[in-house]
Amino acid sequence: MKSLPRPLDPVRSIKIKIGMILVGAGAAGMIWFWLWLGWFPLWTSVTAMIVALTTLQFLAHGMTSPLREMTVAARRMAQGDYTRRIRATSQDEVGQLAQTFNQMAADLAAADRQRRELIANVSHELRTPITALHGLLENIVDGVAEAEPAMMQTALAQTARLGRLVTELLDLSRVEAGVVPLDRRPINVPDFLDDVVAEARVNAAGAGRDVRFEIAAPHAVVPGDRERLHQVFANLLDNAARHSPAGGTVLVRAERRDDHLLIAVADEGDGIPAAERDRVFERFTRGERPAGGGTGLGLAIARWVVQMHQGTIAVVDPDRDLRGCHIHVKLPLHTA
């Protein structure tokens, strides 16, 4: 498509452009009067144009000031300062542009803050197991300690923590980039939950947690990626087992509701305060976890995977007189 000519592009001031348009329109009017009416009100026309240009300079200042503010703010952004905002009071296109600019600045500031937090949190998470491994290996090399099975088990646990962190970071980056394809197939819900709970029982026993698991699931089939959804519920059950008291029960309940399936995971721990329930799905948000807890990425990955299945995940209030953390996952029974 051929673009229209833009003869005023070389002019560097929008006020001068408006003035040139005004002068051009006035000159065209005078030429029309002169050619067709034979009347050329010279001084009256010149005076009117001078008054119009003066008025234009006064009124155009308010029109162009948001554009000048955007220029200054954009230069500040190039230097890493995202705090400057534009005064957006006009209702025209310039005002809408200023509002959009402010929203963009807020989004960039949030992204920059998340990037800084990500770097700080990853550094902290990596430093802890690396420091522990360094201390163990240094003691063995210096002859202070021997490579006993208990010590090597500790080193293996720290290595596993490093591997888990790297794997979850890679998973999160793939999910956020949208490069994780879903292998959607029909999933038999009772069989699926039995497999997840069986793995959770083994993991809880290996970690020395005295926790019971109960399942209540009707016959239902949902379309989804079995491996990805297994990752979601394995993380939820691991968190529930970690926060449950000794002898506590972790309940996994599935219910058909209209066009979706509700799967609830509940423990008998202290629960999550209402003010923090949305934040637990953010990256590296771990709350008051005990020592040796997770990396703070599991729930963030779980939210992304559930959303990729067109579902929702949320922390809800416990039913009736129950306590603990209750998480509801809703998955559609049919693909969109």
C-alpha positions in Angstrom: 0.0 0.0 0.0 1.4 3.4 -1.1 1.8 5.8 1.8 0.5 9.4 1.6 3.1 12.2 1.4 4.3 13.7 4.6 5.8 17.1 3.7 6.1 18.4 7.3 8.2 15.5 8.6 11.5 17.6 8.5 9.9 20.2 10.9 11.1 19.3 14.4 8.3 21.2 16.4 4.7 20.2 16.4 3.7 23.8 17.3 5.5 25.0 14.2 3.7 22.4 12.1 0.4 23.5 13.4 1.3 27.1 12.7 2.4 26.2 9.2 -0.9 24.4 8.6 -2.8 27.5 9.9 -0.8 29.9 7.7 -1.3 27.5 4.7 -5.0 27.4 5.3 -5.2 31.2 5.6 -3.1 31.7 2.5 -5.3 29.4 0.6 -8.4 31.3 1.7 -6.9 34.6 0.7 -5.9 33.3 -2.7 -9.5 32.0 -3.2 -10.8 35.4 -2.3 -8.4 37.1 -4.7 -9.0 34.8 -7.7 -12.7 34.3 -7.4 -14.0 37.5 -5.8 -11.3 40.0 -6.8 -11.1 41.2 -3.2 -7.9 40.9 -1.2 -8.2 42.1 2.4 -4.4 42.3 3.0 -4.0 44.0 6.3 -7.1 42.4 7.9 -5.9 39.0 6.8 -2.4 39.5 8.0 -3.6 40.8 11.3 -5.9 37.9 11.8 -3.1 35.4 11.0 -0.8 37.1 13.5 -3.5 36.9 16.2 -4.2 33.3 15.3 -0.5 32.3 15.5 -0.1 34.1 18.9 -3.2 32.3 20.2 -1.9 29.0 18.8 1.4 29.3 20.6 -0.4 29.8 23.9 -2.9 26.9 23.4 -0.5 24.5 21.8 1.8 24.6 24.8 -0.6 22.5 26.8 -1.1 20.2 23.9 2.6 19.5 23.4 3.8 19.4 27.0 2.9 15.7 27.4 5.0 14.9 24.4 8.0 16.8 25.8 7.5 15.0 29.1 7.5 11.6 27.3 10.7 12.5 25.6 12.4 13.2 28.9 10.9 10.1 30.5 12.0 7.9 27.6 15.6 9.2 28.0 15.3 8.4 31.8 14.1 4.9 31.0 17.1 4.4 28.7 19.2 5.0 31.8 17.2 2.6 34.0 14.9 5.1 35.7 11.3 3.9 35.4 9.8 6.2 38.1 8.9 9.2 35.9 5.2 9.6 35.0 3.4 11.8 32.5 0.6 14.2 33.5 -2.4 12.8 31.5 -5.3 15.1 31.9 -6.4 15.7 28.3 -9.0 13.5 26.7 -7.7 13.5 23.2 -5.2 11.2 21.4 -2.2 12.8 23.2 -3.9 12.2 26.6 -4.5 8.5 25.6 -0.9 8.2 24.5 0.2 9.6 27.9 -1.9 7.1 29.8 -0.5 4.3 27.6 3.0 5.6 28.2 2.4 5.6 32.0 1.1 2.0 31.9 4.1 1.0 29.8 6.4 2.6 32.4 4.7 0.8 35.2 5.0 -2.5 33.4 8.7 -1.9 32.7 9.3 -1.0 36.3 7.6 -4.2 37.5 9.5 -6.3 35.0 12.8 -4.7 36.1 11.9 -5.3 39.7 11.1 -8.9 39.0 14.4 -9.3 37.1 16.3 -7.9 40.1 14.4 -10.1 42.5 15.0 -13.1 40.3 18.8 -12.6 40.2 18.9 -12.0 43.9 16.8 -15.0 44.7 18.6 -17.3 42.3 21.9 -16.2 43.8 20.7 -16.9 47.3 19.3 -20.3 46.4 22.5 -21.3 44.6 24.7 -20.0 47.4 23.2 -22.1 50.1 23.9 -25.6 48.7 27.2 -24.5 47.1 28.4 -23.2 50.4 27.4 -26.5 52.1 29.1 -28.6 49.4 32.2 -26.5 49.6 32.4 -26.9 53.4 32.0 -30.7 53.2 34.5 -31.2 50.4 37.0 -28.8 52.1 36.8 -30.8 55.4 37.4 -34.0 53.5 40.3 -32.6 51.5 41.9 -31.1 54.6 41.5 -34.4 56.5 39.3 -32.8 59.1 36.5 -35.3 58.3 36.3 -38.6 56.5 34.0 -39.4 53.6 31.5 -41.2 55.7 28.1 -42.3 54.3 26.2 -39.7 56.4 28.4 -36.9 55.1 28.1 -38.1 51.5 24.4 -38.3 51.9 24.3 -34.7 53.0 26.4 -33.8 49.9 24.1 -35.8 47.7 21.0 -33.9 49.1 22.6 -30.6 48.4 23.5 -31.7 44.8 19.9 -32.8 44.4 18.7 -29.4 45.5 20.9 -27.7 43.0 19.7 -30.0 40.2 16.0 -29.4 41.3 16.6 -25.6 41.2 18.2 -25.7 37.7 15.4 -27.9 36.4 12.6 -25.7 37.8 14.3 -22.6 36.4 14.5 -24.2 33.0 10.9 -25.3 33.2 9.7 -21.8 34.3 11.6 -20.1 31.4 10.2 -22.5 28.9 6.6 -22.1 30.2 6.9 -18.3 30.3 8.3 -18.3 26.8 5.4 -20.4 25.6 7.7 -23.1 24.1 6.3 -26.0 26.1 4.0 -28.0 23.9 1.2 -29.9 25.6 0.6 -33.5 24.8 -3.1 -33.5 25.4 -4.6 -36.9 25.9 -7.6 -38.3 27.9 -6.6 -38.8 31.5 -8.5 -41.1 33.8 -8.7 -39.0 36.9 -8.8 -41.8 39.6 -5.9 -43.7 38.1 -4.0 -40.4 37.7 -4.5 -39.3 41.3 -3.6 -42.8 42.5 -0.2 -42.6 40.7 0.5 -39.1 42.1 -0.5 -40.0 45.7 1.6 -43.3 45.5 4.7 -41.2 44.6 3.9 -38.7 47.3 3.7 -41.5 49.9 7.1 -42.8 48.9 8.6 -39.3 49.0 7.0 -38.5 52.4 8.3 -41.8 53.9 11.8 -41.1 52.5 11.8 -37.7 54.1 10.7 -39.1 57.4 7.2 -37.4 57.4 4.4 -39.1 59.3 1.6 -38.2 57.0 -1.4 -40.1 55.7 -3.0 -39.5 52.2 -6.6 -40.0 51.4 -8.2 -39.9 47.9 -11.9 -39.3 47.0 -12.3 -39.2 43.2 -15.3 -40.2 41.0 -14.8 -41.7 37.6 -14.0 -38.8 35.2 -11.8 -38.1 32.2 -10.1 -34.8 31.5 -8.0 -33.9 28.5 -4.5 -32.7 29.4 -0.8 -33.3 29.4 -0.4 -36.1 32.0 3.3 -35.4 32.7 2.8 -31.7 33.3 -0.3 -32.2 35.4 1.6 -34.8 37.4 4.2 -32.2 38.1 1.5 -29.8 39.4 -0.1 -32.2 41.8 3.2 -33.8 42.9 4.3 -30.3 44.0 1.0 -29.6 45.8 1.2 -32.9 47.7 4.8 -32.4 48.6 4.0 -28.9 50.0 0.9 -30.4 51.8 3.0 -33.2 53.4 5.8 -30.7 54.4 3.4 -28.4 56.2 1.2 -31.1 57.8 1.8 -32.0 61.5 3.0 -35.4 62.5 0.1 -37.9 62.0 -1.8 -35.4 59.9 -3.9 -36.2 56.8 -3.5 -34.8 53.3 -6.8 -35.1 51.4 -7.1 -35.2 47.7 -10.7 -34.8 46.5 -12.1 -34.6 42.9 -15.6 -33.4 42.0 -17.4 -32.9 38.7 -18.9 -29.4 38.5 -20.8 -28.4 35.4 -18.2 -28.2 32.6 -15.1 -28.6 34.7 -13.4 -30.8 37.2 -12.5 -29.5 40.7 -9.5 -31.2 42.4 -8.9 -30.0 45.9 -5.7 -30.6 47.9 -6.0 -29.9 51.7 -3.6 -30.4 54.6 -4.0 -29.9 58.3 -1.2 -27.4 58.8 -1.3 -23.7 59.8 -2.7 -22.6 56.4 -1.8 -19.5 54.5 -3.0 -16.0 55.6 -5.6 -14.5 53.3 -3.4 -11.5 52.4 -0.6 -13.8 51.1 -2.7 -16.3 49.1 -2.2 -14.6 45.8 1.6 -14.1 46.3 2.3 -17.8 46.9 2.1 -18.4 43.2 4.8 -15.8 42.5 8.3 -16.9 41.9 10.5 -17.5 45.0 7.6 -16.8 47.3 8.0 -19.4 50.1 6.5 -17.8 53.2 7.3 -19.4 56.5 8.7 -22.7 55.2 10.8 -24.8 57.4 14.5 -25.4 56.7 15.1 -27.6 53.7 12.0 -26.4 52.0 11.5 -26.0 48.3 12.9 -23.5 45.9 9.9 -21.3 45.7 9.3 -22.0 42.0 7.0 -25.0 42.2 3.7 -23.1 42.7 4.7 -20.6 40.0 5.2 -23.4 37.5 2.0 -25.1 38.7 0.0 -21.9 37.9 1.5 -21.6 34.5 0.8 -25.3 33.6 -2.8 -25.0 34.9 -3.4 -21.8 32.9 -2.0 -23.5 29.8 -4.8 -26.1 30.3 -7.3 -23.3 30.4 -7.8 -23.9 34.1 -7.4 -22.0 37.4 -5.6 -22.7 40.6 -6.1 -20.8 43.9 -5.9 -21.0 47.7 -9.4 -20.9 49.2 -10.9 -20.8 52.6 -11.2 -24.1 54.5 -14.6 -25.7 54.6 -16.6 -25.3 57.8 -14.4 -26.0 60.9 -11.5 -27.4 58.9 -8.0 -25.9 59.1 -4.9 -25.9 57.0 -4.1 -24.9 53.4 -6.8 -25.7 50.8 -5.9 -25.4 47.1 -8.4 -25.8 44.4 -7.5 -26.7 40.8 -10.2 -26.4 38.1 -9.7 -28.1 34.8 -12.1 -28.1 31.9 -13.7 -31.4 31.0 -13.6 -30.5 27.3 -10.9 -28.7 25.3 -11.9 -25.4 23.9 
